[in-house]
Amino acid sequence: MKNNERIKLFLVDDDAVYLKLLEIDFLQYADFSIETYPTGESCMKNLTHFPDVIILDYHLDGIVKNAMNGLETLRKIKDFNPDIPVIMLSSQDSIEVAINCMHNRAFDYVVKSETAFFRLRKIITTIFHYKKMEKELNWYVDRM
């Protein structure tokens, strides 16, 4: 992402209402470029749009019963580009599910709750804080 570009955010959720609420919330707090997808397959087809961050629902079988679930989609995203931060989102408040997501290289795991939108915004801020620090460190190392 270049300094003058907006953050490109992919939102992937099979619940159309929740997906729209997420989109509205992010647009309300920052100037994001947002693409929304109801399935993991549709997200995968558009990875060449180079998202900066993906928020991915854990269950994605509400529209297409044989659709890839969020974990399968996460694995394929990481195979495509391991540097894309993926935040998993789920209604399951299960430590086992969260750990499984983290073992599959999710950046974080957020439970759908009344604080989920706030947590997602904070996590994205953290992601770009780390990216800025990494860029500054690389700049410094290159000059040594």
C-alpha positions, 0 to 999 in steps of 0.5 A: 500500500502506498501512502496516498492510497486508501486501505483496501479491505475485503469483507467476507461473510455469508450473512448479507446484513452483517456484511453490510453493517461491517461495511457501513461501520468501516466507511464511517470511521475511515476512508477505506476501499472496501470489497465485499464477498458472500463466499470464500470462493468469490474472495479467492477469485479477486485476490489479484485486487491486492487487499491490505487486510481481509476480514473473514467469517469462520462459517461460510455455508449460509448461501452455498451449502458446499462452499469453502468454510472460512478456515479453508479460505484462510489456508488458500489466501495464505498459499496465495500470499502469506503476507495478507493479514486475515482477521477471522470473525465468528459467532463461536466463542470457542478457544479451540476454534480461535487457536485453530485459526491462529495455527493457520496463520490468522492475524487475529480472531474476533467473536461476533459480539457487541464489541466486535466492530470496535475490536476489528478497527483496533486490530486494523490500526495495530496491523498498520502500526506494525507495517509502518514499524517494519518499513522503518526498520527495513529502511534503517537496515538498508542504510547500514 
